[in-house]
Amino acid sequence: MKEFFALLSLCVFTLSAFAGPPAGISLDVDAREISRSLLHARLEIPAKPGELVVWYPKWIPGVHAPAGPVQNLAGLRFESAAGETLEWKRDEVEMNRFLITVPAGADRVIAKLDYTCNQPTNSSSGVDSFGNSKVGVINWNTVLLYPEDASIDTMTASVRLQLPAGWRFGTALAAATKAEGTSLAFEPMTLRRIVDSPLICGEHFRSIELTGKNTPPGFLHITSEASSAIAIDDKLIAQYRKLYTETLALFGGARFESYHFLLVCSDTVPRNGLEHLASSFNVVGERDLIDDKKRKGWAAYLLPHEFVHAWCGKFRRPASMITTSFHKPERTKLLWVYEGLTQYLGEVLAVRSGLLTFEEHLPALAGKLDWLMHQDGRRWRALEDTAIASWLSRGHSGAWSQLRRGQDYYDEGLVVWLEADALIREKTDGKKSLDDFCKKFFAADREKMPIVMGYELNEITGLLRELAEQDWDKFFADRVSKPRDTLALDFLTRTLGYRLQYNAKPSEYLTEREKDRKQVSVTASLGLSAGDDGKISTIIPGSPADRAGLAGGMTIAGVNERKFSGQRLKDGVADSVTLGKVELLVLDGEVFRSIPLNYSEGPKYLELTRATDHPDSLSTIFKPVTKDEKN
């Protein structure tokens, strides 16, 4: 018997000796100083003796850019488990890549780092961390390092977090144990899921259940610097519940066990939205949910858009955008599907949920079309190229953007998918629609299918052909893969029953948007927009402003011999009918110049109106598909 136990002990020792390093990463985050814009983290990273290469996340899904904010690391130290300091070097080409020598006998490396919050770049704001005395946002990629050879789908991390006293939080991460004071622990998850599950927290915090009949649990978590900002009324809560059920109905089921809208109402955290599989990170202005006019602007579209991404972008994603690490580049050619289809469906759901009425949405759609019609860059650059070079468009010069184009795959992608929906309805006499495409394309058994599934364009065109006979390959090639002289909009009247025309008065939507952006826009008449201070931000190529020699960066000091104001610029446009021109006094550098604009047609604002000689198919698209639940 003694020999048996001796042999057993030897076997146990031998198995332990060859078991290798710990299977996952241990990540401890101290956020108690987040109000001072500081996070502190300690990581235990599996390792073997010799050279260890670790990465700070660079390509974070949803950002479509190499935007991991490595420049915000304020302290980075490596140690052995025994406390011995380990030297490290940064890769001279890849700034997110670090090399460490692991001593003999070690099975892990301890990394300690400090992170300075509130310093986002043009591309990183959705995956950065923020904090002030009342609210906090923690994106785990800002405090994460991982081995170069690890797969984010197999390597796990166990996260523990300390919050400021009295703060509450919301996240899609599952709690491992009941919170003890300010200390939290979460269930181990793969690195993909950890980074895909940000956390918001704050002193003023509210969680609202959105779960409907036969739906997975759904929650809206809201925080703000002001307690009054999260005191949303029952009507808005009902609309968010309607959004939850309408979206699940559109896709025919969920890809998550529960869903968490994470919403920050703040004027200090940058406005943003970023998609995740079981949550979304959203930031609106502090009063955007309780001021009715503000709520019906950008805020009304944000949550529907990011929720759609749980299916379109997080579950189904272009195959070229799926990688097994956070440092391999993504190829973003199909962003006009990923983002364009989401943009379209998000706006449909904003209306179906009641966040906006159909009549309130029409001016916003007309405003998008007005902007897109003036993108002269379309003549030399295909929509597809705006997707391929997506992140390069975020940090460009503000001058002459219409000649270059920006991230048009969002809104021009929306127009492409609106036309596709219209074609399906037209060719099937209304029996089929893009809703049917969504139910088939995004349908999958959550228990059997992977978290993310790739696709190529031929899968999309094949499914569309099953719904409606049409040369979809040619359709997308014409609208997406080639430069175009004009935006294809003839389908609006022919198929949907609406036409574009100019009105002399701006819609309430345009008026509120100008107030929100602190600008005045007369693009359809003079071809320019300017800030409240008169500084010109936009010149439309070929417009009266362009022909007169105006340029972005100049400042309008006067209009028709009177000191500049936004209203006086609009008055000048109105007076052009009788004066035959608009006279501007412009500060060009340090020189004042009097510049006449040859224009006499008065105010112009593009709008969508009913073409009564055609059936109204557009309003049908936006009608709810679920019945309101009884309390």
MIFIVO-563196 format. One record per residue (C-alpha): residue in three letters; x negated, y negated, z negated. Coordinates in steps of 0.02 Angstrom, whole numbers, plus 32768, in hexadecimal, padded with zeros to 4 digits. Example, Ala and Ser with C-alpha at 12.3 -4.5 7.8 and 13.67 -1.06 7.14 Angstrom:
<atoms>
Ala7D9980E17E7A;Ser7D5480357E9B;
</atoms>
This chain:
<atoms>
Met800080008000;Lys7F717F897FD6;Glu7F287FAA8082;Phe7FD27F8080D0;Phe7FDD7ED68078;Ala7F287EB180A5;Leu7F4D7ED7815B;Leu7FED7E6D8153;Ser7F8E7DDA8109;Leu7F0A7DE98190;Cys7F927DE78216;Val7FE57D4E81CB;Phe7F3D7CF481C1;Thr7F137D258273;Leu7FBC7CE982B5;Ser7FA97C458258;Ala7EFA7C2C829C;Phe7F367C3F834F;Ala7FE07BEB833D;Gly7F997B488384;Pro7FC67A958358;Pro80717A5B831B;Ala80F67A6C83A3;Gly813279B9839C;Ile81087906836F;Ser813278BB82C7;Leu8161780382D4;Asp817777978239;Val81B176E5825A;Asp81B2765C81D7;Ala822A75D38210;Arg82347577816B;Glu81D574E581B9;Ile823A74DF825A;Ser827E74368222;Arg81CA73F98234;Ser81C0744782E3;Leu815674D882A5;Leu8166759582AD;His80EB76108260;Ala80DE76C58295;Arg807F77628265;Leu807A77F682DC;Glu803A78A782CB;Ile800E78E48379;Pro7FE5799A83A0;Ala7F3079AC83D8;Lys7E9F7A2483F3;Pro7DE57A0383D5;Gly7D9479A58464;Glu7DD9791884CF;Leu7E8E78E584B2;Val7EE37871852D;Val7F80781984F3;Trp7FF477A2854C;Tyr805A770F8514;Pro80FD771D857A;Lys80F176BD861D;Trp818176EF8690;Ile821976F4861F;Pro82B777368675;Gly833776AE8699;Val82B8762286B0;His827D765D875C;Ala81D4760D873C;Pro812B762B86E8;Ala816775BE8659;Gly8132761585B9;Pro80FD757C8551;Val805175BB851E;Gln801275088511;Asn807974F68471;Leu80147575840E;Ala7FC875118380;Gly7F6A759E832C;Leu7F39764C8364;Arg7ED276C482FA;Phe7EB3777F8306;Glu7E8477F18275;Ser7E6D78AA8252;Ala7EE478FE81D8;Ala7E5978EC8157;Gly7E56782F816E;Glu7DB8782581D9;Thr7DBC77928254;Leu7DB777CB8308;Glu7D71775E8392;Trp7DDC773D842A;Lys7DCA76EC84D4;Arg7E4876A6854C;Asp7E4876E08601;Glu7DFD7656866B;Val7E83766786F1;Glu7F1D76A68695;Met7F38762E8605;Asn7FB876A285B1;Arg7F3D773585AA;Phe7ECC77568513;Leu7E4077D584F8;Ile7E13781C844D;Thr7D92789D8417;Val7DE2791C83A1;Pro7D6C796A8321;Ala7D527A26830E;Gly7DD77A8082A9;Ala7E5D79F982C3;Asp7F0A7A268300;Arg7F5079768300;Val7F2478BF830D;Ile7F6E783682A2;Ala7F9577968300;Lys7FC376F582A8;Leu8001765C8305;Asp805375B482EE;Tyr80C9756E836F;Thr80F374B68387;Cys81AA74A383B8;Asn8206741A8417;Gln8188740C84A5;Pro81DE745B853B;Thr819F744D85ED;Asn82097437868A;Ser822474F38690;Ser8217752F85DC;Ser82A374D6857E;Gly8316756E8585;Val829275DF853A;Asp823F756584C3;Ser825D75518409;Phe82A574B483BA;Gly82C37473830C;Asn82F373DC82A4;Ser833773C181F6;Lys83E1740B8221;Val83D4748882B2;Gly835A750582F9;Val8343756F8395;Ile82CE76058397;Asn829D76578439;Trp823576EE8408;Asn81C476DF84A1;Thr817776448450;Val813176AD83C1;Leu810C7751841C;Leu807077A9845A;Tyr8070785784A7;Pro7FF278D384F0;Glu7FD078BF85A9;Asp7FF4797585D1;Ala8098797B8571;Ser8140798885C8;Ile81C2790F8584;Asp824379998599;Thr81E97A168527;Met818179AC84AF;Thr81EC797A841A;Ala81E078F08399;Ser822578E282E9;Val824F782E82C0;Arg825977DE8214;Leu8284772881FC;Gln828676A78171;Leu82FA76118185;Pro8309756E8125;Ala8374757C8089;Gly842E757180AA;Trp842375848166;Arg849275FE81C6;Phe846C764F826D;Gly84B076A28308;Thr845D7721837B;Ala848277BE83DF;Leu83FE781D837B;Ala8446789F8305;Ala841B7887824D;Ala83B879178203;Thr83E678EE8150;Lys8455787380F8;Ala840277C880EF;Glu83AD77A3804A;Gly83AB76E8802E;Thr8350769A80C1;Ser82FC773E80F7;Leu8343779E818C;Ala8313784381DC;Phe834F78848284;Glu8359793082D2;Pro82C27961833D;Met82E3793B83F4;Thr828079438495;Leu821D78A784C0;Arg82967886854F;Arg8329788184D7;Ile82CD781E8451;Val829C779384C9;Asp834C779F8512;Ser839B77778468;Pro837276C6842B;Leu83B076838384;Ile83FE75DD8354;Cys840C75A282A1;Gly843D750B823D;Glu848274BA81A2;His8529749881F6;Phe855E753A8246;Arg85FF758B827F;Ser8625763782C7;Ile86C976538323;Glu870876FD835B;Leu874177078410;Thr876C77C08417;Gly880A77E88479;Lys887378848490;Asn880A791284D5;Thr876C78A884E0;Pro86C478BF848A;Pro86A5784A83F7;Gly86807798842F;Phe8643770483CA;Leu8623764A83DF;His859A760A836B;Ile858B754C8361;Thr850F74DD8306;Ser84ED74238306;Glu849B739882A2;Ala854B7357827D;Ser85D173C2822A;Ser86587364828A;Ala860D73998331;Ile863874518314;Ala86EA742F82D7;Ile87357463837E;Asp87F274728386;Asp885E750C839D;Lys888474DF8453;Leu87CD74E78484;Ile87B475888422;Ala884775D58481;Gln87F575A08525;Tyr875275F584F4;Arg87B4769284C7;Lys880676888571;Leu875A767785C1;Tyr87247716856A;Thr87B9777D85A6;Glu87BB77328657;Thr870377588672;Leu8714780B8634;Ala87AA782086A8;Leu874877DA873D;Phe86BD785A8726;Gly872B78E886EC;Gly86CE79078649;Ala863878D985E0;Arg857F78FB85EB;Phe856678DB8530;Glu85A6791D848A;Ser85C9786D844D;Tyr85AB77BE8492;His856E771F843C;Phe857D766F8483;Leu84F3760B842D;Leu852175548438;Val84BF74BE83F7;Cys8515741483F7;Ser8486739883EE;Asp844272F8843B;Thr838F7327840B;Val838273DB844D;Pro837973D0850D;Arg841974008566;Asn840474AF85A9;Gly8450755685CF;Leu83F975FE85DD;Glu844276A885FD;His842977478598;Leu847977F285A0;Ala84DC77E984FD;Ser84D0772F84D9;Ser84B176868528;Phe845075F084EA;Asn84AE754D8509;Val848D749884D9;Val8509740984F4;Gly8510735884B1;Glu853E734183FA;Arg85EF7303841F;Asp860D736484BF;Leu868973E08474;Ile86F273658410;Asp86F972D6848E;Asp877A730C850E;Lys872C72AD859F;Lys867D72EC857B;Arg86BC739E8564;Lys8703739F8615;Gly865A73788663;Trp85C173E78669;Ala85EE743885C2;Ala868A7488860C;Tyr862374E6868E;Leu858F751A8622;Leu85D175AC85BC;Pro863075FC864F;His859375F686BA;Glu852176448638;Phe85A376C8860B;Val85B1770086C1;His84F5771C86BC;Ala850E77AD8643;Trp8542780C86E0;Cys84F677A6876D;Gly843F77918741;Lys842977F586A2;Phe847A789C86D3;Arg847278908792;Arg83D5783587C7;Pro8374782B886B;Ala82FB78BD886A;Ser82697847888C;Met829077EB87EA;Ile828578838779;Thr81DC78A18728;Thr81A1790D8697;Ser814078808644;Phe814C77C78620;His80AF77A08685;Lys80D577EA8730;Pro8119776787AA;Glu81CD776E87E5;Arg81FB7758889B;Thr829676EA889F;Lys82D076F18954;Leu838077298923;Leu83A276A288A2;Trp842D76638914;Val8487770388DF;Tyr844B77068829;Glu8470764E8809;Gly84E1761E889B;Leu856276A6887B;Thr855A768087C0;Gln857575C787E3;Tyr860F75F08849;Leu865B766E87D1;Gly86337600873B;Glu869775708786;Val872775E487B1;Leu872A762286FE;Ala8720757286B5;Val87C975538708;Arg881575FE86EA;Ser87EF75EC8631;Gly884075418625;Leu87A074E385F7;Leu87CC747C8691;Thr8869747086FA;Phe885B748F87B4;Glu887D73D587D2;Glu87F173A6875B;His8778741B87B3;Leu879673DA8865;Pro87367335884D;Ala86A273958806;Leu86A17408889D;Ala86AE73728912;Gly861C732188B8;Lys85B073BA88D6;Leu85DE73BD898E;Asp85B77304899E;Trp8509731F8957;Leu84E773B989C1;Met851E73648A61;His849272E68A4B;Gln840673658A37;Asp83A2733B8AD3;Gly832073BC8AA1;Arg839A743F8AE0;Arg836074168B90;Trp82B3745D8B73;Arg82C674CD8ADB;Ala833D75608ACA;Leu83A475798A2D;Glu8343761A8A10;Asp82A275B78A02;Thr82E975508972;Ala82FC75F78918;Ile825076388944;Ala81FE75988905;Ser827C757E887A;Trp8211754587E9;Leu81A774D08853;Ser824174638867;Arg8252743D87AD;Gly81BC73CE8795;His81B9736E8839;Ser81B772B3885A;Gly82637264884F;Ala824D720388F0;Trp82A0723D8991;Ser82DD72E28947;Gln835C72F589D4;Leu82CE73058A52;Arg8280739289EB;Arg831973E9899E;Gly831F742788EC;Gln836974C3889D;Asp83F574C4891D;Tyr840E757F890A;Tyr848175548878;Asp850274E388C9;Glu84E7750D8980;Gly84E875C28948;Leu8591759D88FA;Val85D1755D89A2;Val859475FB89FA;Trp85F17669897F;Leu868D75FE8985;Glu868F76168A41;Ala867276D18A2C;Asp870676DB89B5;Ala877076788A2F;Leu874076EC8ABF;Ile876D77898A5C;Arg881777418A2F;Glu883677068AE2;Lys880777AC8B34;Thr886D78168ABA;Asp890777A48AB3;Gly88E3778189FD;Lys88DE783889C9;Lys88247834899D;Ser87AF77B08958;Leu87047797890B;Asp875277D48868;Asp8758788288B6;Phe86A1787388E7;Cys867478478833;Lys86CF78DC87EA;Lys86737953885D;Phe85C779048864;Phe85B778E887A9;Ala861279858770;Ala85AB7A058710;Asp85B67A77867B;Arg855D7A1C85ED;Glu85327AC08599;Lys84DE7B0A8633;Met84967A788696;Pro83F57A188670;Ile83F9796A8625;Val83C8791B86CB;Met83E8795E877A;Gly8396791A8816;Tyr83E678FA88BE;Glu83B778C7896E;Leu8420785D89E3;Asn845878F28A4A;Glu84B7793889B4;Ile8518789589AA;Thr853F788B8A64;Gly857179428A68;Leu85EF792C89DC;Leu8634788D8A2B;Arg865178EC8ACE;Glu86B8796B8A6E;Leu872778DD8A32;Ala8736787A8AD5;Glu86F9789B8B85;Gln867A78138BA9;Asp85C578068BE3;Trp858777DA8B35;Asp84D077EB8B66;Lys84E677628BE8;Phe855076FB8B71;Phe84CA76F58AEB;Ala843C76E38B69;Asp848F76498BB4;Arg84B375F58B0D;Val8420762E8AA5;Ser838A76618B0F;Lys838375D68B91;Pro837375198B8B;Arg841674C28BB9;Asp844474168BFA;Thr84E1740E8B8F;Leu853574678AFF;Ala85BA74E08B3E;Leu865E749E8AF7;Asp86DE74BB8B81;Phe8727754D8B1D;Leu876A74D68A98;Thr87FC74A18B04;Arg880F75388B75;Thr880D75BC8AED;Leu882C75658A47;Gly88A374D98A74;Tyr883F74418A39;Arg87E273B78A94;Leu875C733B8A66;Gln878372828A74;Tyr874A71DF8A2A;Asn87AA717E89A5;Ala878C70CA8971;Lys879570F588B8;Pro8725716D8857;Ser877371FF87FB;Glu87747203873E;Tyr86F4728F8749;Leu867A722187AB;Thr8696718F8734;Glu867171F9869B;Arg85DA724986EF;Glu8590719D8710;Lys85AA716C865A;Asp8559720D8620;Arg84C471F98694;Lys84BA713C8677;Gln84B97118872F;Val851D70CB87BB;Ser8532712A885E;Val856570E28906;Thr8519716C8970;Ala85AC718189E8;Ser85AC70C78A11;Leu8502707589FD;Gly84A3711989E7;Leu845470F8893E;Ser846571188885;Ala841270BA87F7;Gly840570BE873B;Asp845E704486C9;Asp83BD6FDE86CD;Gly83C56FCE878A;Lys8334704387AE;Ile835870A08850;Ser8356715D883B;Thr839C719A88E2;Ile8397715E8996;Ile83FA71C38A16;Pro839971DB8ABA;Gly83ED717E8B4A;Ser845B71158AD6;Pro846870558AD5;Ala83F270538A3F;Asp837370BC8A9E;Arg837F70518B3B;Ala83676FB48AD2;Gly82C26FF78A90;Leu82F3701D89DC;Ala829A70A7897D;Gly82A4710588DA;Gly824C70AA884B;Met827D6FFC8885;Thr82ED6F9C880D;Ile838B6F3F883F;Ala83886E9887E3;Gly841C6E458837;Val84B46E6588A5;Asn84FB6DDB8914;Glu849F6D5488B1;Arg84D86D968807;Lys84756DF58783;Phe847D6EB3879B;Ser84F66F238741;Gly85466FC58778;Gln85EF6F72878B;Arg85A76EE287F0;Leu85566F5E8868;Lys86016FAF8880;Asp86506F048895;Gly85CD6EDD891A;Val85FE6F7A8979;Ala86B76F48896E;Asp868F6E9689AA;Ser86306EDC8A40;Val86D46EEB8A9E;Thr86E16E2D8AA6;Leu86296DFC8A9A;Gly85EB6E7E8B16;Lys85536EA68AAB;Val85116EC189F9;Glu84826E5089C4;Leu840A6E9B8944;Leu837F6E4688E3;Val82FF6ED088C9;Leu82626ED8885E;Asp81E46F3A88C5;Gly814D6F528855;Glu812A6E9F881F;Val817D6E4C88B4;Phe82326E1388BF;Arg82836E2D8968;Ser832D6DFF89AB;Ile836C6E928A12;Pro84116E8D8A74;Leu84686F348A92;Asn84C96F3C8B33;Tyr856A6F898AF3;Ser86226F558AFF;Glu868E6FEE8ADC;Gly86B16FD78A22;Pro86B0705D8999;Lys86AA711589CA;Tyr86BB71AC8959;Leu86CA725C89A1;Glu875F72C38966;Leu87B77366898E;Thr886E735589BC;Arg88F373CF89F6;Ala890073F28AAF;Thr89BB74148AAD;Asp89B874608B5B;His895574F48B14;Pro8980756D8A86;Asp8935754289DC;Ser88BD75D289BB;Leu884375708951;Ser88B6755B88BB;Thr88DD761588C3;Ile8826763E88A4;Phe882975DF8800;Lys88C8762A87B7;Pro88B476928717;Val88C1774F8728;Thr88E8777A8672;Lys89817755860A;Asp897176EA856F;Glu896C775384D2;Lys89F17739844D;Asn89B97714839D;
</atoms>
